[in-house]
Structure formats: structure tokens, C-alpha cells
């Protein structure tokens, strides 16, 4: 199943800046991954239902009960910038 | 009038608008096209804890205090769905006549936006929990069935505050993020594009809100964001079957905003099509202040959410017997309640609609009736006098000390002839302010109806002396002038005099001399 891989698009979606050399290397690796995934399709016959999970489990739920949250200092420990106990980030959208 | 968070006059009562009065071009353009509207409504569930972790689900906590490794998206943390939230969404689905899927899946919706710390939101994609339902709405005298495409479960995002000179989202210098809301159980209700006017959209939204409130699954406080809505609207020529270009409007934080945004967009689209322009499929932002919509451009390119099954969450496969049990436990829904009020209590449909629009109002009405008051009198007090007072005080019913006993007492005192209608209104006003017992207020303000002739005689004499003008006019044959004198007597009695007795006395006295 040869797939056209638009490596620039994939990199953009993942917010990765790649050099030309990296793009070539990753394009080749992605092609191998896709080939391998396509092999699943060869053995999946109509009597095999599609599944997203390897283990046949369902309805794993928890009761609606409180558990402790983190202290706010720990929550913000990895924040690049903080203001008023909130994460400070660059502006997000533009309106015409 | 304000009842439980929104203006009732925005819920479908006819309104005369300047635009409707305009003639010529505008009305022709409005008549030749029709709107096709669908709504996507988001509902925060009122569970104790978040969707996938045990952090408290609450509005207004100090920033980033209800946050843990799961909702912060730290590596190695494992989300586990909240059983209560699953029960709530099944309730919603069943109330909206949906089919509950035998098996449904959570997906990751991938995007880069700082409102989710893990760069994806857990949502549902091609296998939602509830599918193919409908809800009936009342628009004027007409009942319309609006299809529900799906109802799915997801998690809410964090709250971003845009900081900058004007507070406008596009002119912000930076944003601050609070993740308390990240991971709060959020249900999305997607309608079919079955609505044809802003009035229908408003009626749908009001009905959904009342239904969710009756189900007890959400506090539906729009001002706190627990019920939000995006609208899709397209325009086509009347009689054309295929759909026009769809525009999505975001930032609709009240029923009034929904209404204003749709009316604006409807006119914008019709004018553009009529001028031969082509509309673009886009997302627009509603500007509350200007009352208009604007193109909302993300800095990023076209969205490609790359949904894939959430590997940490096994499928949901609710037992049919459990689903049946949830269905059997559903409370009476607004449509059934309205029908019952009309058939059992002989209320007018419009009055039933006003009562049922909010659970607290409906409950108050039922409690008053249970205390023995005449249903129509009870309905009048709740939808007119009380609603008017609350609107004036900018209060919600829940915020006042008014009880069913208060209103039932008033109705009884009027029935007995102890209290005049006017005096009862004064009492209610004080009840709203103080919550005091009706009897105490009546005694304190000496409002018991006065039939004692000597008191009436005194007031009548005074009123005649103090209003020589109207008295003279009346004597010259202008009968209407009597009302001014009558009013003066009522004023002296502070509403406690029996108007009929006063009138008789006045007529007698004025014919004597």
C-alpha cells in the first residue's frame, strides 16, 4: 500500500521544525511504519471485528468521589512563566 | 423579566424590531431567503468530581487549585471515567429520545492550544454514546420536532484569559491559563439543521436548558459557562432543497446573544447573497458590544484533529438492563409538565411555558397549588407579580426568601376578602425583600381590608376636600373624574380600603350635596 507522505504537512501538524536531511530520514521511516500497519489489513478478514484495544475490557469506571489535588506550587512548577497563579502563554488567535 | 438567569422575553414572545418595521429592500431580501440553523450545545455536568480524575468539579475556585497529574496531562497518569457522568449523559440521551449505543469509544482530539495541557482533548468521534434523537419545541402555536444528531461525552478545557489593552481576544498581549476547568465532564448535544429562524433556535435552546435542569444533571448557569452554545447557520433561497454555505458562530453566552448573533448573521448572509457575493465557510466570533459577528482566524492552519482511539480508555458498553433502569428513573420532562398544567390546572399554554422554563419556578408553582391555592391564581402570582418584582430587583428566585407558603397565604387572604389585590402586591414586595411571614407584614403595615365605615368616611371626606378640581368636574358630568378621588382614598388607606365600598360611599356623598 504505497502512500504519498507529505512530510511537510505531518511536521506542521506536530509543530516540528525539521531540516531537509531529517525530513528524508523520517519520510523513509514513516513509510516502513505504514507498510507494517498495512500488513494487519492483509490478515484481518471479515470475521475479525475492528478493535482499538488488545485487551477485551469495557466499562472501567470510577465512583464520583474526591481525591486530593496537587498544591498550586507543584502545579505551576514546570510553567515557563506564571502570573497570578496561572500559566502565562503567548496570545492565541487573530480576528479579522 | 429575569427568572433563573435569562430574560423570559427572549424565549419566544413576539418582539417588534426596527428591522421588521423597515420596508422595501430589507423586507424583500428577508422574505426571499430562509435560514437553516443547527446548534451545538455544551453542558457541564454537576458531578462532584471531574471526568477522568477525582479533582473537585467547581466553579470559581482559586486558579489551578483543583488540578492533579491526570487533568494536567502529566506523563504516566491514567484517566478513569466518572461513573456518575456516564449515568448523567445516558439520562440526557434518553430524555432526548436517543438510542444508547451498545458500544462507544473515547477518542483523542489533537490540537495545539494551551487550554488543554496535554495538547489533546478526550472526546468522542465516530462512536458517541447517544445517537439519533429528537426534541419537540413549541414556537408560538406550532410544535416542531428538532432532530438530535448525537450526544457525546468529553472533557472541558481550561480557562484562558486574554490580557491586553482592550480585552479583545485578537488584541491581547498574552493569555493566562487556569486548569481548574480542564477535565470537567462536558456533554455536547448536536442538533440536526432543523431550525428555520432565530425564534426556533431560541425555543430549542430554552427547551434544552429546561430539560437539563429538570434532569438534575447540570446547574445550567449560562453566566458561569455551564451551558454554552455554538450556532451553525446557512442561507438558501426559499424553495431550494440543498444547503447553503455554513457559518459557525462562537461565543454565544446567553439566549439573548444567540438571538442577536443569529439575527445579525441572517441579515448579513441574505444581503451578501442578494448582492451576488459568495459566502465562505468559516467560524465567526460574536461581538457582544457591537452586536455583530467577525471572522475568527486561528494563527494555525486548517484544523486536522487527527482523532484516534484513546488508548487509555476501554470502550463503554452499558448493560441494556442498566440503561432501562436509568430510563425508568427519569423525572417528568418540561413538555409533559406543560401539557399537565394545561389539562389539570386549566392554565393557558403561554403561562404553562413560562412556569416550566425553569425548574425552580415550576416547583414553586406546584408547591403553592399543593398548599391548596387556586392554580390559576398561583400561576398569575408566579409568572406576573413575582416575576416582575424579581426582574426589578435583578434577583433569581433561588436568591430570595419567597416560599410557596408566602404565595399561598396571599392567595388565601385575597380569597377571604381580608386583603385587596393592591395590598397583596405590597406584601409580596416586602416578602421578596425580607422573607417575613405574610401575616406579620399585613399586621405591621395595617393592610387588612378596611370595611369599617367610620374610617372610610373620614378618608372620603378628606379626599373630597383635598380634590376640589376633580370633584367639580365630576359634578359637571365628567364621570371619569371620580377615579382621581377614588384613587386618593385608596392612597390614604394604603390599599387596604375595599374599592367597591369606597366607590359607593363616594357616589352617595357627592350626590348628597
Interface residues (C-beta under 8 A of the other chain):
Chain A: X12 X13 X15 X52 X53 X55 X57 X58 X59 X60 X61 X62 X63 X64 X65 X66 X67 X68 X69 X70 X72 X75 X76 X83 X84 X85 X86 X87 X88 X89 X90 X91 X92 X93 X94 X95 X96
Chain B: X47 X48 X49 X53 X54 X55 X56 X62 X63 X64 X65 X66 X67 X68 X69 X72 X80 X81 X82 X83 X84 X85 X86 X103 X105 X110 X112 X113 X114 X160 X161 X162 X164 X168 X169 X170 X172 X173 X174 X175 X176 X177 X178 X179 X285 X294 X295 X296 X297 X298 X299 X301 X304 X306 X309 X311 X313 X314 X315 X316 X317 X318
